[in-house]
Amino acid sequence: MINKKYALLIAGLMAASSSMAYAEQPNEVLGGTINGNLTFASDYVFRGESETMDGDVPVVQGTLGWSNPDGWYAGVFASNIKFKDPNLEIVTAPFIGKAGAFGDSGFKYDVMVFSYLYPGASYSNYTELWLKMSKDFGHASLQLEVTPTLDDWFGVDGWHGVNYAMHPSYNFDNGFKISGSVGYQDLTGNGAEGWGHWNLGVSKEYAGLKFDLRYHGSTVDTDHKVYGDQTLIFDDRVVIGVSKSF
């Protein structure tokens, strides 16, 4: 049976997305426009880790955002999750950022502050600073990412992390897109240890929907200081998802 918090999350995301879907024109607010995305997927994998106890439950995720022509944007992301801690049922993540280009160099940047907030489990809240740079090469593109934590990682006293990753992609003329990620989540502090993670997938838009099939993996094994007793949530896995943007 779906619990009350999960049901409210789904209802809220569906209501928000429906109102945007039937709007004839984009909603203009403070010189910018409102946008959104709704996703249903078999799992929620974050840097190699299943956020749903090894795909124990499917996920519904939504993003409601605002952006303006100058590259400023803000919004909130939400998803159901499942961990050993029964209080970790939902993550909501407000964010704000600025995207743009370095003149005519072809290089683009994206700087964002992203806060992970856990209703009912505020002791796990933390914030990251996402720093990204990308460049297109014809049909191909490459994005580099450095993402440090701004406070204690997942609320663990004295733990701090930096995620280093690169995200290549290639768009085919027939509409298919291959994309992936290779990264390392560095984690420092007493008893902490980082891990490598990667994914590779193919996506395609059809009938107004985006379909994504993706393989995820990591370097976590039974000797890992942090997750050695939870390797199941870091097992290699295939995730399928479908999303709709508004």
Secondary structure, 3 states (H helix, E strand, C coil): CCCHHHHHHHHHHHHHHHHHHCCCCCCEECCEEEEEEEEEECCCEECCEECECCCCCCEEEEEEEEECCCCEEEEEEEEECECCCCCCCEEEEEEEEEEEECCCCCEEEEEEEEEEECCCCHHHCEEEEEEEEEEEECCEEEEEEEEEECCCHHHCCCCEEEEEEEEEEEECCCCCEEEEEEEEEEEECCCCCCEEEEEEEEEEEECCEEEEEEEEEECCCCCCCCCCCCHHHHCCEEEEEEEEEC
